[in-house]
Amino acid sequence: MSLGFPRRFNPFASGYWRIICSPCAAIHAAVASVSVVAGETQFTVTHQRPTSFASALLKPTTPAFAIEYATSRGLQTFLLGWRNPTAEQGSWDLDTYAERVLHAVDTVREVTGSPDVNLIGFCAGGIIATALLNHLAAMSDDRVHSMSYAVTLLDFGLRAPITAFSGRRLIAFAGRRSRRKGIITSRQMGSAFTWLRPDDLVFNYWVNNYLMGDKPPAFDILAWNADGTNLPGALHGQFLDIFRDNLLTRPGQLSVLGTPVRLQGITVPTFVTGAVTDHLTPWKGCYRTTQLLGGPSTFVLSHSGHIASLVNPPGNPKAHYWTGGVPGEDPEQWLAGAGKQQGSWWEAWAEWVIARSGDRRPRPGHLGSERYPVLSPAPGLYVCDLVPTR
């Protein structure tokens, strides 16, 4: 009998199912792949330019704390909630996802009356958002006013633990497998990432659970981390190509929405974050984004690792981050001149995005609009694998 991976947390004692967001609802669904969730701000005023979260970890709960914090700062906030694909959606690729993000941006613009939005992407969500920004830049389209990146890698040229999977034969095998099956499952992806840190993420719990007989702890961050998603075979194959050949850094070698990717053409202001102990997207790799894009960029370095840096609400006395001047080519030089700040990088991000959010105005009296009325309570029907009727 195979015991499989030891359990790392107790999901029923972690508060995992507790939704903490302000009142919100799904207001739009596009071709059965994404729903737009509108959050009601807690304040009596909100900024003119809304903020949209695009998380390619595709977990409806991971950004929940961030949304609560954003609305508490008077930011009218929208979240993209993606459907968990099956083999039937195996043909969905970067074009599919980037187009759905564009549909979501237009939905937010219609609901709010704002001509443009501020966008933030988590992890690989930043790759999808970048593909869209590249297309918009080529079209001289300014629907996105600013872009924020949370632990996103666009340059895969630096040595990192994840490059253990960079062998061409291994990548070719993984690509053939996902194309043949139509998807790569969340369990398969989770297993691969887990073995990047076997001492911490495998043997530590094997000793605790099997040898010591202790029960796994209640740990909400690990619960969110375990809430994985499948990836369509086509999208997975493109991600593998980007990873293997570092395509995003090679102008014209990748096209999305019919537009060759040239990152220097993206000139919107950007807010870029990395995390000190991140083993998936090392902070120096995240820092490279500030040099790849063509617009002004701000970099902030968070304490902790990949997931803990994202789920990082203000109030944790152990939390801290570094801020510095205009980022140059050398990340170590930037860090040497940076100052350590107590608290969460969310606070620095909020100040940055508020400065780019237009004038304050009265809070909307209801969610949605006449064209995009409320369809269902948040986070929408896709989490139940149900397709909205309109």
GINOR-V87501 format. One record per backbone hydrogen bond with DSSP energy under -1.0 kcal/mol. CO is the residue of the C=O (numbers start at 0). NH is the residue of the N-H. If there is no record, write none. Layout:
# GINOR-V87501
co->CO nh->NH
co->CO nh->NH
This chain:
# GINOR-V87501
co->9 nh->12
co->14 nh->17
co->22 nh->39
co->23 nh->377
co->24 nh->37
co->25 nh->374
co->25 nh->375
co->27 nh->35
co->29 nh->32
co->32 nh->82
co->33 nh->29
co->34 nh->80
co->35 nh->26
co->36 nh->78
co->37 nh->24
co->43 nh->362
co->45 nh->360
co->49 nh->117
co->50 nh->77
co->51 nh->119
co->52 nh->79
co->53 nh->121
co->54 nh->57
co->60 nh->63
co->62 nh->66
co->63 nh->67
co->64 nh->68
co->65 nh->69
co->66 nh->70
co->67 nh->71
co->69 nh->74
co->70 nh->73
co->73 nh->46
co->75 nh->50
co->76 nh->38
co->77 nh->52
co->78 nh->36
co->80 nh->34
co->85 nh->88
co->86 nh->89
co->88 nh->91
co->89 nh->233
co->91 nh->234
co->92 nh->96
co->93 nh->97
co->94 nh->98
co->95 nh->99
co->96 nh->100
co->97 nh->101
co->98 nh->102
co->99 nh->103
co->100 nh->104
co->101 nh->105
co->102 nh->106
co->103 nh->107
co->104 nh->108
co->105 nh->109
co->106 nh->110
co->107 nh->111
co->108 nh->112
co->116 nh->144
co->117 nh->51
co->118 nh->147
co->119 nh->53
co->120 nh->149
co->121 nh->55
co->121 nh->124
co->122 nh->125
co->123 nh->127
co->124 nh->128
co->125 nh->129
co->126 nh->130
co->127 nh->131
co->128 nh->132
co->129 nh->133
co->130 nh->134
co->131 nh->135
co->132 nh->136
co->133 nh->137
co->134 nh->138
co->135 nh->140
co->136 nh->139
co->142 nh->116
co->145 nh->118
co->146 nh->270
co->147 nh->120
co->148 nh->272
co->149 nh->122
co->159 nh->162
co->160 nh->163
co->161 nh->164
co->162 nh->165
co->166 nh->170
co->167 nh->171
co->168 nh->172
co->169 nh->173
co->170 nh->174
co->171 nh->175
co->172 nh->176
co->173 nh->177
co->174 nh->178
co->175 nh->179
co->176 nh->180
co->177 nh->181
co->181 nh->232
co->183 nh->230
co->184 nh->188
co->185 nh->189
co->186 nh->190
co->187 nh->191
co->188 nh->192
co->189 nh->193
co->190 nh->194
co->192 nh->195
co->193 nh->196
co->196 nh->200
co->197 nh->201
co->197 nh->202
co->198 nh->203
co->201 nh->205
co->202 nh->206
co->203 nh->207
co->204 nh->208
co->205 nh->209
co->205 nh->210
co->206 nh->211
co->207 nh->213
co->216 nh->9
co->218 nh->222
co->219 nh->223
co->220 nh->224
co->221 nh->225
co->223 nh->226
co->225 nh->227
co->230 nh->183
co->231 nh->235
co->232 nh->236
co->233 nh->237
co->234 nh->238
co->235 nh->239
co->236 nh->240
co->237 nh->241
co->238 nh->242
co->239 nh->243
co->240 nh->244
co->241 nh->245
co->245 nh->248
co->246 nh->249
co->249 nh->252
co->253 nh->260
co->255 nh->258
co->258 nh->255
co->260 nh->251
co->261 nh->264
co->262 nh->265
co->265 nh->293
co->268 nh->146
co->269 nh->297
co->270 nh->148
co->271 nh->299
co->273 nh->301
co->274 nh->277
co->281 nh->285
co->282 nh->286
co->285 nh->288
co->286 nh->289
co->287 nh->290
co->287 nh->291
co->288 nh->292
co->295 nh->269
co->297 nh->271
co->299 nh->273
co->300 nh->321
co->301 nh->275
co->303 nh->276
co->304 nh->308
co->306 nh->310
co->309 nh->311
co->315 nh->318
co->318 nh->342
co->319 nh->302
co->320 nh->340
co->321 nh->300
co->322 nh->338
co->329 nh->333
co->330 nh->334
co->331 nh->335
co->332 nh->336
co->334 nh->337
co->338 nh->322
co->340 nh->320
co->343 nh->346
co->344 nh->348
co->345 nh->349
co->346 nh->350
co->347 nh->351
co->348 nh->352
co->349 nh->353
co->350 nh->354
co->352 nh->355
co->353 nh->356
co->356 nh->48
co->358 nh->47
co->360 nh->45
co->371 nh->368
co->375 nh->25
co->376 nh->379
co->380 nh->383
co->380 nh->385
co->381 nh->384
